[in-house]
């Protein structure tokens, strides 16, 4: 079973990649909701198509969901 520490490390790793890939691009809360929905849809699709690696594929995408949620909070919580 994955520990909370390892789960948060997985999300942090994806956040670093997002920062490198997307830079300082900011989104509104509604835009983030759409991005999160898209990531969840991809996670479900990867699970359905994943065969024996279905859970692993979906978990990788769920790390992206977590990273997007963290970025949304980083960008928008302090502005309230």
C-alpha positions as CSV (number, residue, x, y, z in Angstrom):
1,X,0.0,0.0,0.0
2,X,1.3,3.5,-0.9
3,X,1.9,5.8,2.0
4,X,0.7,9.4,2.1
5,X,4.3,10.6,1.8
6,X,4.8,8.6,-1.4
7,X,1.5,9.8,-2.8
8,X,2.4,13.4,-2.1
9,X,5.9,12.9,-3.6
10,X,4.2,11.6,-6.8
11,X,2.0,14.7,-7.0
12,X,5.0,16.9,-6.3
13,X,7.0,15.2,-9.1
14,X,4.2,15.9,-11.6
15,X,4.0,19.5,-10.3
16,X,7.7,20.0,-11.1
17,X,7.2,18.7,-14.6
18,X,4.1,20.9,-15.1
19,X,6.1,24.0,-14.1
20,X,8.8,23.1,-16.6
21,X,6.3,22.4,-19.3
22,X,3.9,25.2,-18.8
23,X,5.8,27.9,-17.0
24,X,3.9,30.6,-15.2
25,X,0.6,30.1,-17.1
26,X,-2.3,31.0,-14.8
27,X,-5.8,29.7,-14.9
28,X,-9.0,30.8,-13.2
29,X,-10.9,28.4,-11.0
30,X,-13.5,27.5,-13.7
31,X,-10.6,26.8,-16.1
32,X,-9.0,24.5,-13.5
33,X,-12.3,22.7,-13.0
34,X,-12.4,21.9,-16.8
35,X,-8.7,20.8,-16.7
36,X,-9.4,18.5,-13.7
37,X,-12.5,17.1,-15.4
38,X,-10.4,16.3,-18.5
39,X,-7.6,14.7,-16.4
40,X,-10.2,12.5,-14.6
41,X,-11.8,11.5,-18.0
42,X,-8.3,10.5,-19.2
43,X,-7.7,8.5,-16.0
44,X,-10.9,6.6,-16.6
45,X,-10.0,6.0,-20.2
46,X,-6.5,4.8,-19.4
47,X,-8.0,2.4,-16.7
48,X,-10.5,1.0,-19.2
49,X,-7.8,0.5,-21.9
50,X,-5.1,-0.6,-19.5
51,X,-5.4,-4.3,-19.4
52,X,-3.1,-5.7,-16.7
53,X,-1.6,-2.3,-16.1
54,X,-5.0,-0.6,-15.8
55,X,-4.6,0.5,-12.2
56,X,-1.0,1.7,-12.7
57,X,-2.0,3.7,-15.8
58,X,-4.9,5.3,-13.9
59,X,-2.8,6.0,-10.9
60,X,-0.3,7.8,-13.0
61,X,-3.0,10.0,-14.4
62,X,-4.5,10.5,-10.9
63,X,-1.1,12.0,-9.9
64,X,-1.7,14.6,-12.6
65,X,-5.2,15.3,-11.2
66,X,-3.6,15.9,-7.8
67,X,-0.9,18.1,-9.3
68,X,-3.5,20.2,-11.2
69,X,-5.6,20.6,-8.0
70,X,-2.5,21.7,-6.1
71,X,-1.6,24.2,-8.9
72,X,-5.2,25.5,-8.8
73,X,-4.9,26.2,-5.1
74,X,-1.5,27.7,-5.5
75,X,-2.8,30.2,-8.1
76,X,-6.1,31.0,-6.6
77,X,-6.3,30.6,-2.8
78,X,-4.1,33.7,-2.0
79,X,-6.1,35.9,-4.4
80,X,-9.2,35.5,-2.3
